[in-house]
Amino acid sequence: MTAQTLDVVAIGNALVDVLAKAEDSFLETHGIPKGSMTLIDEPRALQLYDAMGPAVEVSGGSAGNTATGIASLGGRAAFLGKVRDDQLGAIFTHDIRAAGVAFDVAHATTGPATGRSMILVTPDAHRSMNTFLGAAVEFGPDDVIEAQVEAAAVTYMEGYLWDSPSAKAAFLKAARLAHGAGRKISLTLSDPFLVNRYKDELKDFMEKHVDIVFANEEEVCSLYDAADFDAALQCVRAHCDVAALTRSEKGAVIVSGEEVHVVDAAPVKQVVDTTGAGDLFAAGFLYGITNAQSLYDSGRIGALAAAEVISHVGARPEQTLADLVAAQLGPAQAKRA
């Protein structure tokens, strides 16, 4: 059996985030749905870039953010995703490796440019994402590094990739490899619009392959056409071993079989930008469960990581999360068990 040398390998869209502050009127003028992710083409990305105010470029992508958070907590993480051999691809590669995450997928030498997400942050801290996936959609089964999947306690899959047929095939390959090696598969539902597009497919994939699912309240209710959160919770607990369900300022609910844990949101002096909150909650939770923490304590680590990332602009931590967790929860939660 392959030795476990990684806590988590994360599979997702390799993107560079271009963040700018904007008023609600800007969203209305440019027809941008507030608070959600909209897929766009490259001309639209360039048009929005020209119209945006001063912007900050930081490496992002949901699963990439999660992998970076795990590394910041002291965990061992790898990332699987696709970039082009261009300037943004070089930025993404440098940033994720500098954060302590292994990223060994070969860069594309032909095809679309490296993907980017034009993110508008309104004064209420909501983020509206306009994403040109670019080279990210080229990720396929041949890009799955088998040795890393077999060596990771959990393979974490970003739901956003479900829009790409080749990535779906890669998910299935990774699921077979992981379970064949006695490892776990985790999926984040990513976005309510994505859930609505692929509801039946996602439920089928969850039933057959997923051990740990992440979703926010809107996503899980959408998946099961549930009237309220409690009804959705009863549905999801039958579909996988563990469900980690986030509810913004209400915190999170972790459910596993008959176990239900309610985790309070960690306090934040000021919510600046909610980009990456779910990604970092997943990072904390996955770090916890792969390092001998209970479901409840894993949720608390996730809540602290999410609180850190929403206290500033950008979807990756600005302070070392291991230090933050040690200060808030004590060293037992911060060090490898």
Salt bridges, closest charged atoms under 4 A:
ASP7 OD1 - ARG76 NH2 3.09
ASP7 OD2 - ARG336 NH1 3.41
ASP24 OD1 - LYS34 NZ 2.93
ASP85 OD1 - ARG84 NE 2.77
ASP95 OD1 - HIS94 ND1 3.18
ASP124 OD2 - LYS34 NZ 2.63
ASP143 OD1 - LYS82 NZ 2.94
GLU146 OE2 - LYS173 NZ 3.43
ASP163 OD2 - ARG197 NH2 2.85
GLU201 OE1 - LYS168 NZ 2.84
ASP204 OD1 - LYS208 NZ 3.22
GLU207 OE2 - HIS239 NE2 3.12
ASP211 OD2 - HIS179 NE2 2.79
GLU217 OE2 - ARG247 NH2 3.09
ASP225 OD1 - LYS199 NZ 2.74
GLU259 OE1 - HIS261 NE2 2.71
ASP297 OD1 - ARG300 NH1 3.07
GLU308 OE2 - HIS312 NE2 3.20
GLU318 OE2 - HIS312 ND1 3.50
